[in-house]
Amino acid sequence: MLELRVATADAWLAAVLDGFDDFLLDHAACERKASANAISLVTHYPDRRELVRQLIELAREELHHFQQVQRIVDDRGLTLARDRKDPYLNALLKRIRRGRDDYFLDRLLVAGVVEARGCERFGLIAAALGDSGGDAAMTAFYANLTASEARHRDLFVDLAELYFDKSTVHSRLSDWLDDEARIVSALPIHAALH
């Protein structure tokens, strides 16, 4: 099981709740990018049958999540924005090793770590909305996303273990979790998923 090394700061949740419209716009972009990432892995590794099968389904689910967030955005009278650079994701991607196998393993594990952070943060949002007696539909939406992100997190680790030795996967995953903890702890706090 993938366990993050550092919890999200309380200030992040406060920023999201105070700037929820901004958060929703960023969230929509993240869901679209997650779908694109799944398709990118399928494109890079078409010979990995199980990966192709699993990630096509993942891409469809992430695209559905994008559609759901886009509808919320529309209902609130907002307009989707151009993508912004994601310092969290960019910092992780810079650490991906080169070489076919190293690159493949790192892409799977980075995706798993990113999904784990999303799982944690969507869970925080669902709990805060529920505790405040806020919109029940929005609370349920983020609770459902939390469960989806947990499945996605596990999927990427399971795929890594399918294609690589478990000890190699867990050793490299430990390195990624250390890197992710340093990165997330150094980021400025704002109303965005990362």
N, C-alpha and C positions, 0 to 999 in steps of 0.2 A: 504494500500500500504506500502511496506517495503522501508523505506528511510534510507540509511546508515548515520551514525552520523559524519563520518569524510571522507573527500575526499582524494583520492590518491594523494601523493606528486608529484610535477612536476619532481622531480629527478627520480622517478620510471619510468616514460615514457621515459626520456632521457636514462636511463640504458637499457631499452628494445630496443629502436631504435638503440642504439650503439651495442647491443649484440643480434640482432634479431635471428640469428641462434640458440643461446642458448635458447632464449625465445621459439622458435618453438619446440625444443626438450622437454622443460618443458610443453608447451601447449599440445603437443600430449599425454604426460603422464596424464595430468589433465583430458582430455576428456575420456581416457580409464578408469580412476578411477571414473569419474562421472557415466559412464555406469555401472560399477561394483557396485557402491553405490545404484543405482536404483534397480538392481537385488537383492542386499543384503536386501533392505527393503521389496521387494516382498517375499523373502525367509523367513524373520522374521515374516511377517504379511500376510500369505496367506489367512486368513479369512476376510481380508478387501478388498472386491470386487472392489470398486472404486479405491483404491490405486493400486491394482494389475493391473487393466486395464490401468490406467494412467501411471504407472511407467514402464510397459513393453514398451509402446510407447516411453517414455522418454529414456529408456536404448537403444532402437534402434536408436533414434536420436543422442544420445551422441556417440554411436559407429560409426555412420555415420560421425560425426564431427571428431572423431579420425582418421577414414580412410582418410578424406579430408586433415587433417594436415599431416598425414603420407605421402601422395602423395606429398605435398609441400616439406616435409623433403627429400624425395627421389629425387625430381626435383632439389634440391639444393645440391645434392651429400652428404647429411648428413646421419648418421645412428642413429636410435633410441637408446637411452641410458637406462641403468638400472634406476629404480626408485630411487629417492633420498627422504629423509625424508622431509616432508613439515612442517616447523615449524608453519606456520599459521594454517593449518588444525589440526595439532597435539595439538596445544594450545586450539583450539575450542573443539576438541573431549574430552580433559581432563575434560572439564566442564560439560559434559553430565551427568545428574543425573541417578541414578539407580532406579529400580522399573518399572514394565511393562509400565504403562501409562506415567510416567515422562520421561522414556527413549524414548518412541515412539514420544511424543511431541517434545522433544529436538532434536531428529534425524531429524524430519521434518523441524524444525525451523533452525537448523544449515545448512541443505542443502539449504534452502531458502536464508539465509544470504550469504553463499558461492556463490550461483548463482548471488545474487545482486552485490557482489564485482566483479565477472567475467563480468557481464553486464557493470558495470561502466568502468572497465579497457579495455575491448574490444572496447567500445565506444571511449575511449581516443586514442587507437591505430588507429581505423578507421579514426577518425578526423585528427590525425597527418599525416597519410599516404595520405589522401585526400588533406590536406593543402600543403604538400610538393610536390604535383604533382607526387607522387610515383606510383607504380604499381597499375593500376586501378582494376585489378582482386583481388589483395590482399586487397585493400581498401574495395571493395564490399564484400569480404569474411568476413572481420571483422565487417562490418556493419550488415551483416546477422546474424553473431554470437551474436551481441549485442541484436538484436531482439529476438533471441532464448533464450538467458539467461534471458531476461525480462519475457518471458512466463514461463520459468522454475522457476524463483523466485516466481512468482505469483502462480504457480501450488502447490508448497510446502506449502505456506501459506493457499491456498484454501483447501488443504487436511487436514491441521491442524484444520481449522475451521469446516470441515466436521465431524471430530472425537472428537473435544473438544469444549467446550463453548468458544465463541468469546472473552469474557473478559479475560479468562484464557490464550488464545492464545496471545492476544495483550499485556498482562502483561509480560508474559514470553518472547515474542519477544522483548519487550523493554529492558529486562535484557540482552538478547543475543546481541542486537545492541550496548549496552554499552560495553559489553565484547569485541566484535569484534573491536570496535573503539580503545580500549586500546591495543589490540593485534596487529592490523595492524599498529598502530602508533609506536610501539616499534620494529618492524621488521627491520632488515638490508635491504637495497635496493639492488636488483640484477635483472638480466634479467630473471625473472620467473613470472608466473601469480600471485603467492602469495609471 
